[in-house]
Amino acid sequence: MSFLRSERTQGAYYHAGLRDYLAKVYSYMALALGITGIVALFVVYSDLHMVISSNPLLAFVVTLSPIILVFSIYYNLVHLSMQAIIAMFLLYSVLMGASLSHVFLIYTSENIARAFFITSIMFGSMALYGNNTKRDLTSAGSFLIMGIWGIIIASLVNLFIGSSALYFAISLVSVIVFTLMTAYDAQKIKDIYYRYNDGSEVASTKLAILGALSLYLNFINIFLNLLRLLHISALSNNRD
């Protein structure tokens, strides 16, 4: 009887712990998105984008540094302190805001708002599914990762051939792949919690940052590619 009580108590602990952990994951993700949006607007309206675009070296650093930070967070998660991981994550969201500021220069505010609204619905629906489904999405994740590599290769090829049809196809496939990837990552975030969390605040926060980063990348990729599709559609309608 005492064993059953202990098991139930542990189950209740993990249930409450998981709920707090997921709240932390999505809070960090929402914070990063907010910082990215604010920084992007600031860069545009303060004319900092002109400084960045006129300096090739600075533009290269702004574009490349978020990628370096992502790998640094992933590969140094265990060794760095919790405060350092949080600082790197927030710095990453700032740099992403600077590198994505061109969005407000290229696309209309109507298309940006529409893309953000649709992305939020798609992302939220798939994250909810991933959090609650009993189906194991591991095999789907392997397929989706292959799809991401395919998107990267196709994008590199299109840099040289400049095909508008391929550009449209890449954007469409990217929306589908990263939307489905959201469900996979949402489930994986729970699995990582059960596997690696030791009950400490440090471990919980580090894992939450890792999960928030994965979901943030999915959201940004869905948003950007959906924005491109809306832009292409608007241009086609104007031609007609």
URCORWO-V557008 format. One record per residue. N is the residue number from 1. RES is the residue in three letters. PSI is psi in degrees with one decimal (NA if undefined). Layout:
[[N	RES	PSI] [N	RES	PSI]]
This chain:
[[1	MET	-41.7] [2	SER	-33.9] [3	PHE	-42.5] [4	LEU	-40.2] [5	ARG	-41.7] [6	SER	-42.5] [7	GLU	-40.1] [8	ARG	-39.7] [9	THR	-42.8] [10	GLN	-41.2] [11	GLY	-41.3] [12	ALA	-37.6] [13	TYR	-47.3] [14	TYR	-33.8] [15	HIS	-46.7] [16	ALA	-40.4] [17	GLY	-41.3] [18	LEU	-41.0] [19	ARG	-44.4] [20	ASP	-38.3] [21	TYR	-45.0] [22	LEU	-37.6] [23	ALA	-38.0] [24	LYS	-42.4] [25	VAL	-52.2] [26	TYR	-26.2] [27	SER	-44.7] [28	TYR	-39.2] [29	MET	-45.9] [30	ALA	-38.6] [31	LEU	-44.1] [32	ALA	-42.7] [33	LEU	-40.6] [34	GLY	-43.9] [35	ILE	-43.9] [36	THR	-45.7] [37	GLY	-43.8] [38	ILE	-44.1] [39	VAL	-41.6] [40	ALA	-43.9] [41	LEU	-40.8] [42	PHE	-43.7] [43	VAL	-39.5] [44	VAL	-50.3] [45	TYR	-14.1] [46	SER	2.6] [47	ASP	17.1] [48	LEU	-24.7] [49	HIS	-29.1] [50	MET	-36.9] [51	VAL	-43.3] [52	ILE	-47.4] [53	SER	-26.4] [54	SER	-9.5] [55	ASN	100.4] [56	PRO	-38.9] [57	LEU	-43.6] [58	LEU	-41.7] [59	ALA	-39.5] [60	PHE	-42.1] [61	VAL	-44.8] [62	VAL	-37.2] [63	THR	-40.0] [64	LEU	-33.0] [65	SER	-36.9] [66	PRO	-35.8] [67	ILE	-43.2] [68	ILE	-41.3] [69	LEU	-38.8] [70	VAL	-49.5] [71	PHE	-35.3] [72	SER	-41.1] [73	ILE	-45.4] [74	TYR	-45.2] [75	TYR	-10.0] [76	ASN	16.3] [77	LEU	-42.1] [78	VAL	-37.6] [79	HIS	-31.9] [80	LEU	156.1] [81	SER	164.2] [82	MET	-40.9] [83	GLN	-37.8] [84	ALA	-40.5] [85	ILE	-43.6] [86	ILE	-44.0] [87	ALA	-41.8] [88	MET	-38.5] [89	PHE	-43.1] [90	LEU	-39.2] [91	LEU	-38.4] [92	TYR	-44.5] [93	SER	-32.7] [94	VAL	-48.3] [95	LEU	-36.0] [96	MET	-37.0] [97	GLY	-40.9] [98	ALA	-41.1] [99	SER	-22.1] [100	LEU	6.8] [101	SER	-24.3] [102	HIS	-20.4] [103	VAL	-39.7] [104	PHE	-11.5] [105	LEU	-29.0] [106	ILE	-42.1] [107	TYR	154.6] [108	THR	154.0] [109	SER	-32.1] [110	GLU	-45.9] [111	ASN	-35.7] [112	ILE	-46.5] [113	ALA	-41.6] [114	ARG	-44.1] [115	ALA	-40.7] [116	PHE	-40.8] [117	PHE	-47.3] [118	ILE	-41.5] [119	THR	-42.7] [120	SER	-41.6] [121	ILE	-47.5] [122	MET	-46.3] [123	PHE	-48.5] [124	GLY	-40.5] [125	SER	-44.3] [126	MET	-34.4] [127	ALA	-40.5] [128	LEU	-41.6] [129	TYR	-45.7] [130	GLY	-34.0] [131	ASN	-26.5] [132	ASN	-17.4] [133	THR	145.8] [134	LYS	-7.9] [135	ARG	136.9] [136	ASP	119.7] [137	LEU	12.1] [138	THR	-46.9] [139	SER	-36.6] [140	ALA	-35.6] [141	GLY	-41.1] [142	SER	-41.3] [143	PHE	-41.0] [144	LEU	-36.3] [145	ILE	-39.2] [146	MET	-38.4] [147	GLY	-37.9] [148	ILE	-41.5] [149	TRP	-37.2] [150	GLY	-40.0] [151	ILE	-43.2] [152	ILE	-45.9] [153	ILE	-45.3] [154	ALA	-36.8] [155	SER	-40.5] [156	LEU	-40.5] [157	VAL	-40.4] [158	ASN	-17.3] [159	LEU	-29.6] [160	PHE	-35.0] [161	ILE	-25.0] [162	GLY	41.7] [163	SER	123.3] [164	SER	-33.7] [165	ALA	-42.6] [166	LEU	-37.4] [167	TYR	-44.2] [168	PHE	-44.0] [169	ALA	-41.7] [170	ILE	-42.8] [171	SER	-43.5] [172	LEU	-48.0] [173	VAL	-37.7] [174	SER	-42.6] [175	VAL	-45.1] [176	ILE	-48.2] [177	VAL	-47.3] [178	PHE	-24.5] [179	THR	-45.8] [180	LEU	-34.0] [181	MET	-28.8] [182	THR	-43.8] [183	ALA	-43.3] [184	TYR	-46.8] [185	ASP	-36.3] [186	ALA	-40.6] [187	GLN	-40.2] [188	LYS	-35.1] [189	ILE	-40.1] [190	LYS	-43.3] [191	ASP	-40.6] [192	ILE	-38.0] [193	TYR	-48.7] [194	TYR	-29.1] [195	ARG	-38.5] [196	TYR	-16.3] [197	ASN	129.9] [198	ASP	10.5] [199	GLY	-6.9] [200	SER	157.1] [201	GLU	-36.9] [202	VAL	-49.8] [203	ALA	-43.2] [204	SER	-43.3] [205	THR	-42.9] [206	LYS	-44.2] [207	LEU	-35.4] [208	ALA	-40.2] [209	ILE	-43.3] [210	LEU	-44.3] [211	GLY	-41.9] [212	ALA	-37.6] [213	LEU	-43.2] [214	SER	-47.0] [215	LEU	-37.3] [216	TYR	-46.1] [217	LEU	-39.4] [218	ASN	-46.1] [219	PHE	-47.1] [220	ILE	-42.9] [221	ASN	-39.7] [222	ILE	-47.3] [223	PHE	-49.6] [224	LEU	-43.5] [225	ASN	-34.4] [226	LEU	-37.2] [227	LEU	-40.4] [228	ARG	-41.0] [229	LEU	-42.4] [230	LEU	-37.5] [231	HIS	-44.1] [232	ILE	-41.7] [233	SER	-41.0] [234	ALA	-39.6] [235	LEU	-39.0] [236	SER	-40.7] [237	ASN	-36.6] [238	ASN	-36.4] [239	ARG	-37.4] [240	ASP	NA]]
